[in-house]
Amino acid sequence: MNDADVVVLHVPDYRAGNPYQRELATALKGLGISSVFDRSGRLFPLLGRFRRPDRPSLLHVHWPSAILLRASWLASLIVGVRTLVELSLLRRGGVCVVWTVHNLGDHERRHPRLEHFLTRAFARRCDAFITHCESARRALLATYGGAVRNAAVVRVIPHGPFTASYERGSDRAEARRKLSLEGGHRVFLHLGAVRRYKAIPALLRAFARIEARDVRLVIAGQPDSAETRAAIDALARRDPRVRLDWGFVPDDRVGDYLAAADAVVLPYTDILTSGAAVLAASFGVPVIAPQLGCIPETVGESGGILYEAGNPDALYEALSAAREADLEAMGAAALKAVHGSDWRRIGEETAELYRELVGTSDARGLAASEAAVTASAGPKVR
């Protein structure tokens, strides 16, 4: 099969809130590979899409929790089992499944035991895995190694930069004027959806320990719940140096926030691939973050201040160190590190994996068809 014949169904469709799938689809399109994001049918959405005349060649899953889990335990069990049945039937029909492992599990840990069972069963139904760094590859094998049938099908393909995904903001002085931030202060920024695993309360407590008056902490994003917002509001009210810009940050404002910041702070307790770290590095802004997952490989050794995860004083010490550090040089190093992987190269490596899988799926589909014909013909008469 030629590249022009390869059509890939990507699920779930997170293009509206995350540039990753948009950038990947654009890179693949330049190589003649089509990406589709629409599913069909309410009862069996994956099967319905593959039964249409414009049937995709492959299924590429990015965040499996979106198709395996729901708010309640019972709904997750029903939806998860249904999805596993769909995947089994698709693979029996010759469809190969790819999982890009952005994270190992649901960040909210809604139903941890059920989730682990469903994700492990999902991994058994995958033909190939993509991780964004070597650390993530090791974590995948450590967590789901028994379900990953052949480590050779785990490809490390880096995460590309978001340089073209958002408009670049004004220069720092103009960006701070727009956002009503003082020009002479060190501004720490947390940008994006505010969710529990991002540990923003811990960031506020660490920031409160800094006695200097020439620092500011800006948190801009949409909280995941009223409880999350209330907890952060209560802590922020104690410190006039903290600014909360609640609400979704539109794409045309992202560049201004990044231009105004001296550093982006990502106080994660658990992370594999961080799109926020990629975004910061893409704009030449250093990160303050734990040494977890792909973050060290994303920003490089000099692209920020990386601290020991699990050390209760480490975040405070990193923020304190950032007051005197050459953050501009760190930002330049982060930008250089993230641009070591461009989307063209990422598209080529992904397309190569698709080509290998399409050849495998053609052979598997032919074998399944021959077996079905043999079975329908009944036993041979000797």
Order of alpha helices (4+ residues) and beta strands (2+ residues): beta-alpha-beta-alpha-beta-alpha-alpha-beta-alpha-beta-alpha-beta-alpha-beta-alpha-beta-alpha-beta-alpha-beta-alpha-beta-alpha-beta-alpha-alpha-alpha
